[in-house]
Amino acid sequence: MVDVRVGTWDELGREASAIRHEVFIDEQKIPAEMEWDAADSECLHAVAFNRLGMAVATGRLLEHVPGVA
C-alpha cells in the first residue's frame, strides 16, 4: 500500500529533500548546487509513503511556460 501526498514545498519539502539528497547527491554524485533551485518553492510536489509511513519516492511538477525550453 502506498499513500501519495501532493502539496507545496513547505508541506512536503522535508521528505522530498531527503529523498532527492540520497538519490541525486549521494548515489548519482550530482553537485548539491545543481540539485536545488528556486522552482522548488513554486512547484507542485508529490511524495509517496509506504505502509509504515516512510517516504519512498518523490517528484515535482513544473508549470510549462510557453516559449521557454
Secondary structure, 3 states (H helix, E strand, C coil): CCEEEEECHHHHHHHHHHHHHHHHHHHCCCCHHHHCCHHHHCCEEEEEECCCCCEEEEEEECCCCCCCC
